[in-house]
Amino acid sequence: MNRPRYQLGTLYSEPRKSGPDVWVYRWRETDEQGRRTLRKQIVGTVRELRTQADAQRAAETLRLSVNRYTIDHGGSVVTVHKLVEHYRMKEMPMDTHEGKTRATKLVYQNCLKLYIVPRWGDYPLRRVTSVEVEDWLKTLKLAASTRTKIRNLMSTIFRHAIRWGFLGQQENPIALVRVKAGRKRVPDTLTGEEFRALMAVLPDRERVMGGICATTGLRVCEVLGLKWEDIDFVRKTANVLRSYVSGSIGPCKTEVSQQPVPLDAITLQRLIAWRGLCAFGADTDWIFASERLFGKLPVWPDILRSRILQPAAKRAGITKHIGWHTFRHTYSSLLAATGSDVKVVQELMRHAKVSTTMEVYTHAGMDKKRVAQSKAVDVLFNRTPQQT
């Protein structure tokens, strides 16, 4: 089969009737029958790409797509950096439609910017080897889970190269890279006494936030994504519909996460009390709205953790490493310790995969979840079972 000849293409600016001028990339394609066709595509506006050098860099990604069949026949050499830019242009827009959360996209971007491109950007694709990548990952002073994410993202990028014909079907060097996925340390959890001591020294807002995390297992991003209208005070449930990550409202981590969770009587009482104290108590308001932002967005969890939660833990005499996720780990461990059914624990924690807890295929009802939840709350608040 005749391959299309390599096309260098030309780049120039072109005026438009309305709006700023645009940079246009033009090239000719030769099909298998030898016919020549003129093609062009807008690379970006002159406002986005202020110099021709900027436009040339942006056009390089497009040039890769145009010449993807010619890289083994005297065409351009594809480096990891060029491949990453091609992946960003072709795959990143699709991520929006495939359910990837904002947090996942930020992790991808950070891994590319901080680790993958600085280390491997200038390497031709076939110069990257499994052993070299594996040895490099071992030198990174990162959590095992983060090293695993970097490895998986590199594998995704190389699969992208195979899909587009930059590499052969069996040329993914990352497929043979081994990474230990175990934790460096076991996450800390709180005892009932430690939890009560911490609650006693926290301000009202943070006390309610921590209480929700510890009695429902919600992630802090999901707690901050709650509005007052999401709380059903009659049915004693919370509808988890969204999350707040890095200053942006988005979907929850998984579809399983978007399920109603039961609310214990103590948690409901504290929510009612907080609604009477907070500045934003309308149904459409965020439960933990930022006063500095006039209620338009929830508060920022990282600032609360470093300035309020962790100092409060020290005042309470707690030496463990404390964060908002500590409450979720505490809830999970208490559910297991109180002898709850594995399937109930899985659904209360809203794990996406059954394997996260155990391979159980029965459905747990809301009443059974509430009983298990109340047992955990009994321990946290030193409450006798008769009070449930």
C-alpha positions as a printed NumPy array, in Angstrom:
array([[  0.   ,   0.   ,   0.   ],
       [  1.335,   3.473,  -0.898],
       [  1.766,   5.738,   2.109],
       [  0.989,   9.492,   1.864],
       [  4.133,  11.574,   1.398],
       [  5.382,  13.605,   4.369],
       [  3.787,  17.04 ,   4.477],
       [  5.69 ,  19.937,   6.081],
       [  2.832,  22.383,   5.622],
       [  2.745,  26.162,   5.91 ],
       [  1.579,  28.44 ,   8.707],
       [  0.248,  31.954,   8.264],
       [ -2.161,  34.446,   9.846],
       [ -5.507,  35.123,   8.227],
       [ -8.033,  37.903,   8.966],
       [-11.659,  37.201,   9.784],
       [-14.745,  39.325,   9.279],
       [-15.332,  39.423,  13.009],
       [-13.02 ,  38.657,  15.887],
       [ -9.233,  38.517,  15.99 ],
       [ -7.05 ,  37.174,  13.184],
       [ -6.316,  33.445,  13.262],
       [ -3.286,  31.291,  12.609],
       [ -3.991,  28.799,   9.827],
       [ -2.035,  25.636,   9.075],
       [ -2.279,  24.504,   5.422],
       [ -0.976,  21.303,   3.859],
       [ -1.537,  18.965,   0.917],
       [ -2.428,  15.309,   1.296],
       [ -1.687,  12.624,  -1.267],
       [ -4.057,   9.696,  -1.031],
       [ -3.419,   6.076,  -2.042],
       [ -4.488,   6.823,  -5.656],
       [ -1.996,   9.697,  -5.924],
       [ -4.589,  12.476,  -5.801],
       [ -3.451,  15.709,  -4.121],
       [ -5.89 ,  17.574,  -1.871],
       [ -5.383,  20.948,  -0.192],
       [ -6.294,  20.985,   3.492],
       [ -6.27 ,  23.664,   6.172],
       [ -7.12 ,  23.999,   9.848],
       [ -7.22 ,  26.897,  12.287],
       [ -4.569,  26.507,  14.979],
       [ -5.706,  29.389,  17.203],
       [ -6.25 ,  33.13 ,  17.34 ],
       [ -3.488,  35.756,  17.445],
       [ -4.682,  36.625,  20.945],
       [ -4.115,  33.059,  22.136],
       [ -0.864,  32.617,  20.174],
       [  0.81 ,  36.014,  20.145],
       [  3.916,  35.137,  18.131],
       [  4.618,  32.922,  15.146],
       [  6.842,  30.797,  17.374],
       [  3.866,  30.127,  19.657],
       [  1.758,  29.221,  16.637],
       [  4.487,  26.918,  15.291],
       [  4.574,  25.002,  18.566],
       [  0.799,  24.616,  18.501],
       [  0.904,  23.54 ,  14.848],
       [  3.474,  20.861,  15.646],
       [  0.772,  18.821,  17.354],
       [ -1.437,  19.077,  14.274],
       [  1.536,  18.209,  12.055],
       [  1.969,  14.96 ,  13.966],
       [ -1.585,  13.939,  13.088],
       [ -1.132,  14.868,   9.438],
       [  2.073,  12.838,   9.134],
       [  1.334,   9.965,  11.476],
       [  1.975,   7.367,   8.754],
       [  5.37 ,   8.742,   7.741],
       [  7.422,   8.75 ,  10.938],
       [  9.19 ,   5.556,   9.898],
       [  9.827,   6.825,   6.356],
       [ 12.056,   9.847,   6.863],
       [  9.439,  12.002,   8.546],
       [  9.598,  13.901,  11.836],
       [ 10.882,  12.213,  14.976],
       [  8.149,  11.962,  17.603],
       [  9.407,  12.755,  21.097],
       [  7.566,  12.147,  24.33 ],
       [  6.889,  15.878,  24.645],
       [  5.319,  16.016,  21.168],
       [  3.27 ,  12.946,  21.989],
       [  2.037,  14.521,  25.24 ],
       [  0.887,  17.633,  23.378],
       [ -0.854,  15.432,  20.804],
       [ -2.531,  13.51 ,  23.638],
       [ -3.696,  16.774,  25.223],
       [ -5.234,  17.955,  21.959],
       [ -6.879,  14.684,  20.932],
       [ -7.741,  12.936,  24.197],
       [ -8.175,  15.595,  26.88 ],
       [-11.328,  17.086,  25.257],
       [-12.842,  13.576,  25.221],
       [-12.226,  13.171,  28.954],
       [-15.054,  15.611,  29.619],
       [-17.504,  13.207,  27.991],
       [-16.062,  10.103,  29.643],
       [-16.82 ,  11.1  ,  33.209],
       [-13.332,  12.093,  34.352],
       [-13.58 ,  14.491,  37.27 ],
       [-11.791,  17.803,  37.562],
       [ -9.596,  16.303,  40.267],
       [ -8.501,  13.496,  37.926],
       [ -7.674,  15.969,  35.167],
       [ -5.619,  18.077,  37.577],
       [ -3.701,  14.976,  38.643],
       [ -3.006,  14.18 ,  34.978],
       [ -1.8  ,  17.708,  34.253],
       [  0.431,  17.821,  37.338],
       [  1.99 ,  14.434,  36.567],
       [  2.734,  15.54 ,  33.009],
       [  4.083,  18.957,  33.989],
       [  6.1  ,  18.028,  37.082],
       [  7.416,  14.562,  36.287],
       [  6.871,  12.991,  32.874],
       [  7.743,  15.855,  30.496],
       [ 10.767,  17.182,  32.464],
       [ 12.313,  13.702,  32.609],
       [ 11.273,  12.144,  29.292],
       [ 10.165,  15.044,  27.086],
       [ 13.208,  15.05 ,  24.773],
       [ 13.293,  11.259,  24.366],
       [ 12.205,   9.746,  21.026],
       [  9.414,   7.262,  21.719],
       [ 11.503,   4.187,  20.951],
       [ 14.294,   5.423,  23.219],
       [ 12.104,   4.962,  26.324],
       [ 12.715,   1.562,  27.949],
       [ 10.836,  -0.347,  30.623],
       [ 13.84 ,  -0.788,  32.935],
       [ 14.835,   2.872,  32.739],
       [ 11.308,   4.047,  33.576],
       [ 11.047,   1.539,  36.424],
       [ 14.378,   2.668,  37.92 ],
       [ 13.308,   6.319,  37.6  ],
       [ 10.015,   5.725,  39.4  ],
       [ 11.888,   4.148,  42.319],
       [ 13.868,   7.369,  42.805],
       [ 10.755,   9.567,  43.14 ],
       [ 10.089,  10.46 ,  46.76 ],
       [  6.338,  10.162,  46.339],
       [  3.564,   8.019,  47.743],
       [  3.284,   4.614,  46.112],
       [ -0.162,   5.526,  44.808],
       [  1.252,   8.645,  43.099],
       [  4.041,   6.66 ,  41.443],
       [  1.401,   4.205,  40.242],
       [ -0.631,   7.071,  38.755],
       [  2.441,   8.364,  36.911],
       [  3.156,   4.889,  35.553],
       [ -0.461,   4.403,  34.439],
       [ -0.59 ,   7.823,  32.783],
       [  2.617,   7.087,  30.848],
       [  1.102,   3.794,  29.706],
       [ -2.049,   5.646,  28.582],
       [  0.04 ,   8.092,  26.562],
       [  1.976,   5.295,  24.858],
       [ -1.278,   3.492,  24.052],
       [ -2.347,   6.754,  22.452],
       [  0.816,   6.602,  20.342],
       [ -0.055,   3.06 ,  19.228],
       [ -3.618,   4.077,  18.388],
       [ -2.35 ,   6.882,  16.155],
       [  0.282,   4.794,  14.441],
       [  3.336,   6.438,  16.019],
       [  4.315,   3.023,  17.428],
       [  3.563,  -0.597,  16.591],
       [  0.954,  -2.679,  18.404],
       [  3.487,  -4.302,  20.756],
       [  5.632,  -1.219,  21.42 ],
       [  4.341,   0.048,  24.742],
       [  7.428,  -0.049,  27.012],
       [  5.374,   0.943,  30.062],
       [  3.385,  -2.311,  29.919],
       [  6.331,  -4.104,  31.558],
       [  7.041,  -1.449,  34.209],
       [  6.418,  -2.731,  37.742],
       [  5.424,  -0.411,  40.586],
       [  4.623,  -1.303,  44.156],
       [  1.152,   0.021,  44.917],
       [  1.202,  -0.476,  48.693],
       [  0.878,   2.411,  51.138],
       [  3.961,   3.81 ,  52.841],
       [  2.007,   3.922,  56.089],
       [ -1.355,   2.882,  57.432],
       [ -3.788,   5.849,  57.551],
       [ -4.442,   7.147,  61.052],
       [ -7.877,   6.765,  62.604],
       [ -9.362,   8.299,  65.739],
       [-10.595,   6.513,  68.807],
       [-13.91 ,   7.545,  70.282],
       [-12.113,   9.486,  73.04 ],
       [ -9.862,  11.305,  70.56 ],
       [-12.808,  12.169,  68.339],
       [-14.79 ,  13.673,  71.219],
       [-11.75 ,  15.634,  72.439],
       [-11.258,  17.062,  68.944],
       [-14.923,  17.978,  68.563],
       [-14.79 ,  19.846,  71.886],
       [-12.116,  22.288,  70.67 ],
       [-13.278,  22.834,  67.074],
       [-15.315,  25.931,  66.071],
       [-18.974,  25.371,  65.156],
       [-18.492,  25.153,  61.39 ],
       [-15.555,  22.744,  61.486],
       [-17.272,  20.679,  64.186],
       [-20.264,  20.144,  61.918],
       [-18.047,  19.387,  58.899],
       [-15.991,  16.845,  60.835],
       [-19.126,  15.337,  62.323],
       [-20.661,  14.757,  58.879],
       [-17.444,  13.191,  57.554],
       [-17.157,  10.918,  60.603],
       [-20.79 ,   9.795,  60.715],
       [-21.472,   9.369,  56.989],
       [-18.072,   8.565,  55.47 ],
       [-18.489,  11.379,  52.945],
       [-15.322,  12.822,  51.449],
       [-14.79 ,  16.456,  52.426],
       [-15.238,  17.529,  48.78 ],
       [-18.706,  15.917,  48.869],
       [-19.576,  17.537,  52.207],
       [-18.667,  20.941,  50.787],
       [-20.772,  20.178,  47.709],
       [-23.932,  19.892,  49.83 ],
       [-26.681,  22.505,  49.74 ],
       [-29.416,  22.82 ,  52.322],
       [-31.925,  21.532,  49.791],
       [-29.944,  18.276,  49.611],
       [-30.793,  17.461,  53.229],
       [-34.069,  15.608,  53.775],
       [-34.813,  16.25 ,  57.437],
       [-37.921,  14.038,  57.28 ],
       [-36.347,  10.955,  55.734],
       [-33.052,  11.685,  57.525],
       [-30.911,  11.422,  54.408],
       [-28.489,  13.544,  52.406],
       [-28.498,  13.522,  48.612],
       [-24.896,  13.56 ,  47.418],
       [-25.033,  15.197,  43.997],
       [-21.779,  17.1  ,  43.516],
       [-18.308,  17.773,  44.894],
       [-16.114,  20.83 ,  45.387],
       [-12.544,  20.328,  44.184],
       [ -9.837,  22.962,  43.616],
       [-12.311,  25.832,  43.559],
       [-14.685,  24.211,  41.096],
       [-18.027,  22.418,  41.444],
       [-18.186,  19.108,  39.613],
       [-19.564,  15.571,  39.747],
       [-18.71 ,  13.117,  42.498],
       [-15.758,  10.767,  42.185],
       [-17.877,   7.891,  40.82 ],
       [-21.518,   7.189,  39.985],
       [-21.709,   5.023,  43.108],
       [-20.732,   8.095,  45.144],
       [-23.89 ,   9.879,  43.986],
       [-26.235,   8.003,  46.275],
       [-28.3  ,   9.14 ,  49.273],
       [-26.653,   8.484,  52.633],
       [-28.445,   8.105,  55.973],
       [-28.025,  10.83 ,  58.576],
       [-27.918,  10.004,  62.27 ],
       [-30.027,  12.01 ,  64.742],
       [-26.932,  13.663,  66.262],
       [-25.735,  14.8  ,  62.837],
       [-29.184,  16.2  ,  61.995],
       [-29.333,  18.117,  65.28 ],
       [-25.968,  19.694,  64.606],
       [-27.006,  20.625,  61.068],
       [-30.156,  22.306,  62.367],
       [-28.104,  24.231,  64.933],
       [-25.578,  25.286,  62.297],
       [-28.32 ,  26.514,  59.969],
       [-29.442,  28.877,  62.698],
       [-25.904,  30.227,  63.124],
       [-24.58 ,  30.48 ,  59.582],
       [-24.99 ,  33.485,  57.288],
       [-26.392,  31.453,  54.381],
       [-29.344,  29.286,  55.337],
       [-31.596,  29.372,  52.27 ],
       [-32.43 ,  26.078,  50.559],
       [-30.231,  26.9  ,  47.554],
       [-27.256,  28.017,  49.669],
       [-24.165,  25.945,  50.29 ],
       [-24.236,  24.469,  53.788],
       [-20.64 ,  25.579,  54.295],
       [-20.631,  28.728,  52.168],
       [-17.643,  31.061,  52.107],
       [-18.466,  34.436,  53.619],
       [-15.398,  35.906,  51.926],
       [-16.93 ,  34.935,  48.558],
       [-20.39 ,  36.126,  49.647],
       [-21.745,  32.583,  49.625],
       [-21.083,  31.98 ,  45.94 ],
       [-18.83 ,  29.   ,  46.651],
       [-18.103,  26.751,  49.635],
       [-15.159,  27.308,  51.961],
       [-11.678,  26.083,  51.   ],
       [-10.948,  22.786,  52.826],
       [ -7.136,  22.913,  52.704],
       [ -7.021,  26.251,  54.515],
       [ -9.44 ,  24.98 ,  57.173],
       [ -7.347,  21.859,  57.607],
       [ -4.034,  23.673,  58.085],
       [ -5.305,  26.683,  60.045],
       [ -8.084,  25.187,  62.147],
       [ -8.352,  21.374,  62.122],
       [ -4.708,  20.437,  62.68 ],
       [ -3.997,  23.108,  65.342],
       [ -7.176,  21.988,  67.148],
       [ -5.938,  18.391,  67.1  ],
       [ -2.7  ,  19.477,  68.777],
       [ -4.639,  21.368,  71.464],
       [ -6.653,  18.205,  72.056],
       [ -3.424,  16.277,  72.635],
       [ -3.723,  14.214,  69.425],
       [ -0.306,  13.427,  67.935],
       [ -1.596,  11.536,  64.897],
       [ -1.482,  12.953,  61.366],
       [ -4.948,  14.512,  61.045],
       [ -6.772,  15.605,  57.901],
       [-10.364,  15.651,  56.703],
       [ -9.953,  12.153,  55.262],
       [ -9.073,  10.883,  58.758],
       [-12.779,  11.064,  59.609],
       [-13.67 ,   8.837,  56.632],
       [-11.022,   6.283,  57.624],
       [-12.307,   6.396,  61.203],
       [-15.882,   5.743,  60.085],
       [-14.804,   2.822,  57.895],
       [-12.759,   1.203,  60.654],
       [-15.592,   1.575,  63.171],
       [-18.099,  -0.013,  60.782],
       [-15.796,  -2.997,  60.442],
       [-14.992,  -3.128,  64.156],
       [-18.661,  -3.173,  65.17 ],
       [-19.302,  -6.289,  63.07 ],
       [-21.303,  -4.725,  60.245],
       [-22.138,  -6.791,  57.174],
       [-19.476,  -6.37 ,  54.478],
       [-22.007,  -5.344,  51.839],
       [-23.458,  -2.724,  54.178],
       [-19.982,  -1.325,  54.791],
       [-19.326,  -1.211,  51.052],
       [-22.519,   0.709,  50.352],
       [-22.117,   3.074,  53.281],
       [-18.589,   3.88 ,  52.102],
       [-19.89 ,   4.053,  48.493],
       [-16.948,   2.143,  47.055],
       [-17.075,   1.95 ,  43.274],
       [-15.752,  -1.616,  43.168],
       [-16.97 ,  -4.506,  45.245],
       [-13.372,  -5.717,  45.493],
       [-12.601,  -2.661,  47.62 ],
       [-14.43 ,  -4.358,  50.473],
       [-15.313,  -7.911,  49.445],
       [-17.049,  -9.78 ,  46.629],
       [-20.623,  -9.681,  47.965],
       [-23.662,  -9.454,  45.693],
       [-26.563,  -8.73 ,  48.053],
       [-28.21 ,  -5.316,  48.255],
       [-28.265,  -3.576,  51.614],
       [-31.422,  -1.629,  52.449],
       [-31.559,   1.809,  54.091],
       [-32.724,   0.375,  57.445],
       [-29.776,  -1.982,  57.622],
       [-27.408,   0.838,  56.725],
       [-28.921,   3.01 ,  59.486],
       [-28.39 ,   0.323,  62.131],
       [-24.739,  -0.067,  61.142],
       [-24.259,   3.691,  61.047],
       [-25.782,   4.157,  64.503],
       [-23.345,   1.631,  65.975],
       [-20.437,   3.69 ,  64.703],
       [-21.971,   6.936,  65.969],
       [-22.554,   5.307,  69.392],
       [-18.805,   4.832,  69.719],
       [-17.947,   8.348,  68.539],
       [-20.313,  10.111,  70.941],
       [-20.226,   7.54 ,  73.78 ],
       [-23.94 ,   7.038,  73.307],
       [-25.794,   4.008,  74.649],
       [-27.692,   1.941,  72.044],
       [-31.008,   2.744,  73.756],
       [-30.701,   6.377,  72.591],
       [-30.901,   5.43 ,  68.908]])
